Amino acid sequence: MKSPAEVQKILIEEISIKKAKLSFTQMALLGILAGMYIGFGGIMALTAMTQVEPYGLKKVLGGAVFTVGLMLVVIAGAELFTGNVLMLTSVYARKITVRQMLRNWIVVYLFNLVGSLLIAWMLVQTKLWGMEQVVNDFGKTAISVANSKVTLGFGAIFFRGMLCNILVDLAVILALAADTVEGKILGIFFPIMTFVAIGFEHSVANMSLIPLGLFIKAASNFGPETLNWAGFWKNIIGATLGNIVGPGIFTALFYYLSYYRTTGQSKT
């Protein structure tokens, strides 16, 4: 495996620069795929949590299977906004500009949303959730999870978003440290399982999880009034800001100061 300093060097001098130079088409297509991949993880988590009664076991099971989403992004290849927050490290090191980073973030974020909405819409067409007036247990779980997210206060969403993406970006760093596919899978598994099991908020995951609940509600006429699009945007905005601030400080900045600038790498 690579040392922490080696990982930061690769992240700063290679990966972030490559991401900054991607064409619009590459960012758009790979952004759609990442939204879909994370959506697959979210759908699998809902499936695993359906009809599981012990709260702790339910959350751990959901977290364990959700990890497939980031595995697909990292190993198969896609562009995920929350992972690309680590591009801030290269901005700190002056290897890319703020403008280059924001170009990537904005395009990838918007197409993550497209992919997320697409996978949620397609899942509704499968009728795996039931049918009008007859929502099965999976559909009820999807609606319940979506409603629990939109009814959170903005402050709670923000701080859950901070803590979530610290763990997500640590999973990316652990995957970069590993030299084998098996190592990357293990590196991704535990941090991602942790954030889902605890109940933190991931903006891109919520781009599919909340619309899935909304789409099922619209198709079945079943669901609480509190589950609405205004709540979706409140959650997405709060989670997005938290997803940037958390790792932007505690992961990107702290590791840059600890493993890159202090070694004199920033001057090479």
Secondary structure by P-SEA (a helix, b strand, c coil): cccaaaaaaaaaccaaaaaaaccaaaaaaaaaaaaaaaaaaaaaaaaaacccccaaaaaaaaaaaaaaaaaaaaccbbbbccccccaaaaaaaccccaaaaaaaaaaaaaaaaaaaaaaaaaaaaaccccccccccaaaaaaaaaaaaaaaccaaaaaaaaaaaaaaaaaaaaaaaacccaaaaaaaacaaaaaaaaaccccccccccaaaaaaaaaaacccccccccaaaaaaaaaaaaaaaaaaaacccaaaaaaccccccccccc
